[in-house]
Amino acid sequence: MTRRPPAAPMPESLRHFMRAGHHPARAVPCTHCGAAAHKPCRVPSRDVPMSHPHEQRTAAWAQQTACCPECQVEPTIPCHLNGRPLDAGRVHPRRHQEAEETAA
């Protein structure tokens, strides 16, 4: 039997192209179900993969990638209202829009 040399690592630009059909929020881990980055979210009670990511995962992705036009914060900084962070890691709807536009 012949031995194959180890496979070369896939360049990040190619890796992103191969995942183009997935929601861009899959680039971050899911805080709700614990799915790893680039893996689909799962229904925790049945361990069944979901077709779309959890709302918490999309909020974490939007916070990590986009500036918020409503509260004027930079990426990675949580959205706030009257100086207090939004509850449960939520983000403003305009930040979601900004993240979607940036990903497109």
C-alpha positions in Angstrom: 0.0 0.0 0.0 1.4 3.4 -0.9 1.5 6.2 1.6 0.2 9.6 0.7 1.9 12.8 1.9 -0.1 14.9 4.4 -2.7 17.2 2.8 -1.8 20.9 2.6 -3.9 23.2 4.7 -6.7 24.9 2.9 -6.2 28.7 2.5 -8.7 30.8 4.4 -9.9 32.5 1.2 -10.9 29.1 -0.3 -12.4 27.9 3.0 -14.6 31.0 3.1 -15.7 30.4 -0.5 -16.6 26.7 0.3 -18.8 27.9 3.1 -20.5 30.6 1.1 -24.0 28.9 1.4 -24.0 29.1 5.1 -25.1 32.0 7.3 -22.1 34.2 8.1 -23.0 34.0 11.9 -21.7 30.5 11.8 -18.2 32.0 11.9 -18.6 32.5 15.7 -19.5 29.9 18.4 -23.1 29.7 19.5 -23.7 30.9 23.0 -27.1 29.2 23.2 -26.4 25.6 22.2 -22.6 25.6 22.4 -22.0 24.7 18.7 -18.5 25.4 17.6 -17.6 28.0 15.0 -18.5 26.9 11.5 -20.8 24.1 12.8 -24.6 24.3 12.6 -26.7 25.2 15.6 -28.5 22.3 17.3 -31.8 21.9 19.0 -30.5 21.3 22.6 -33.3 18.9 23.6 -33.1 16.6 20.6 -29.5 17.3 19.4 -30.9 17.9 15.9 -29.0 20.3 13.5 -30.9 23.5 12.6 -31.0 25.1 9.2 -30.6 28.6 10.7 -28.5 29.9 13.6 -29.9 30.8 17.0 -30.8 34.5 17.6 -28.1 34.6 20.2 -25.5 33.5 17.7 -26.5 36.1 15.2 -26.4 38.8 17.9 -22.9 37.7 18.9 -21.8 37.7 15.3 -23.2 41.2 14.7 -21.5 42.5 17.8 -18.2 41.0 16.7 -18.3 42.3 13.2 -20.3 45.5 12.9 -20.4 49.0 14.4 -23.7 50.0 15.8 -25.2 53.1 14.1 -27.7 53.5 16.9 -25.5 53.7 20.0 -22.2 54.4 18.2 -20.1 51.6 19.5 -17.3 49.8 17.7 -17.2 46.0 16.9 -16.8 43.7 20.0 -18.4 46.3 22.3 -21.9 45.5 23.5 -24.8 47.7 22.5 -26.2 49.9 25.2 -29.3 52.0 26.0 -28.9 55.0 28.4 -25.5 53.8 29.4 -26.6 50.2 30.3 -25.8 47.2 28.1 -28.8 45.5 26.5 -30.0 42.4 28.3 -29.0 38.9 27.3 -26.3 40.1 24.8 -28.8 41.5 22.4 -27.9 44.1 19.8 -29.9 46.9 18.1 -31.7 45.9 14.9 -29.7 48.5 12.9 -26.5 46.7 14.0 -27.9 43.5 12.5 -28.6 45.3 9.3 -25.0 46.7 9.3 -23.5 43.3 9.8 -25.7 41.8 7.0 -24.6 44.6 4.6 -21.0 44.1 5.5 -21.2 40.3 4.9 -22.8 40.7 1.5 
